[in-house]
Amino acid sequence: MLQNVGSADRVIRIVADAAMIGAKLMGVIGPSGWTGVVPLATGLFRCCPEYLTCGLGTCAGKSPAVQR
């Protein structure tokens, strides 16, 4: 599988978006808390579709198209 999300980016996505979903489940924020599901999934799977369309990546050392 193609990987274009680096380690630091991955940690930030997982922690921030898990907190956002947790806040939604506790009733602290409204329905917008569910928007954290997609970035959380991209952090877990290390592949961001938007990075692919833009040709970007945060993995160190290689271009995004080469990493598997």
N, C-alpha and C positions, 0 to 999 in steps of 0.2 A: 504494500500500500504506500502511496505517495505521502511523505511527511514534509510539511512546510511550517510547522509550529515548533519553535525552539523551546528549550527547558524553562527559561525565565518567563517567556510568554505563556507557556503551558501552566505554570504554577499560578500566575496572576489570574488567568482565565478561570481555573478551577476554584480557587479560593474566593475570588470576588463573586462569581456567579452562583456558587453554592450558598454564599451568605445572602445573596439577593433572593434566591428561591426559599431559603430558610426564613427570611423576613416576611415573605409572602405567606408561607405556611403558618406563621405565628400571628398574622393579621396586622403586621406593622405597616406594610405597604399594600397598595391595591393590586389589581390584575396585571399591572405592568411588571410585576416580579417574575412572571412566567417568561419574560423575554430572556432571562438568564439561561434557559434550557439550551438554546442553540450554541452560544459561546462555551457553555460547559461541555457539550458534546464535542466541539472542535478541540477543546483542551484535552479531553480524554482520548480521542482518536488521533490527535496530532496532525490533523488535516483540516485546513480552513478553505472552503470553496471560494471565498472572496479573494484570498491570497492567490489562488490558482488563476482566477480570471485576470488579476492584475499582474501576474508574474512575480509576486513578492514571496518572501519567506523569512523566517527568523531563525532557522537552523544555521548553526555556524559552519563555515567552511565550504559549502557546496551551493550550487544554484538550485532553486526549488524544483526544477524539472528533472534533476538527476537523482534526487534522494528517494530511496525506497526502503 
